[in-house]
């Protein structure tokens, strides 16, 4: 696939801060999905016809993936969009929720839900620059190294926006 010539597609994610545990909520995508199987990400997905805005896209995906209603979250701010190698422009929305439970992960989309302590997310020393080669070219991106999960690329770059001054 020639990633350089892809027409960018809009996607949106909810960067969800669970206040009761002071953690960010992340998911591991189902290994059976066609796109990005098994990768770590925030709840979210592609914009679809019928979504009134990209924030609505993020809320719809949060409901579909985790069964969390928009009435339970409070939007804090929009974050800087991040582009992916696979042609997506991800629009992140930072929001808070008192407690994620009760939730129901859709097993067709989500293999695991886990929590990263916010105090670890905001430490610059927990990120490492890495080189990724794809379709004959190499890019520089980041990985989060303070987790047993491999968090990298756009997800790690979005997390880095939580660090003061970035």
C-alpha positions, 0 to 999 in steps of 0.5 A: 500500500502506498501510504504517501498517496492516501487521502486523509480520513477524519477519525476522533477519539475520547482521551478519557480521564477517570477521576476516581483512579486518576488514570487514562482509559485505553483499550486494546483493539480486538485481534480479529479487526481488519484495521489495526488489530491488537493495537492500543488506542483510545476509544474512537473511530472514523467519522461517519455520515450522520455524525454532526461533528467530530466530537459526536464521532468520538462520543458515538464510538465511546458508546459503541466500544464501551457502552458509555453514554455521553451524559456521563462524561464532561468535555475538558478541551480538544487536543491537537490532531495527529496524523497516522501512517495509514492516512487518518487524521485523529481528532482527540477530545480530552474528557473526564468521567467520575468512574468508568464502571459500569461499562460493557466492552464490545468484544467484537471491537475491544479485547481489553480495557486498562488504565494508565496512571495519569501521573505516569502519563505526564512524565516526559521520561516515560516516552522514548523516540522510535523509528518506524519503517513502512512502505519504504520510508522511515518516520520518527514517533514515540512509544510510552515505556511505563506500561506492560502494553505497547503504546506507540505512534499516534496514541503515544503522541496524543498522550504526550499532549498531557505533558505541560508545555507540549 
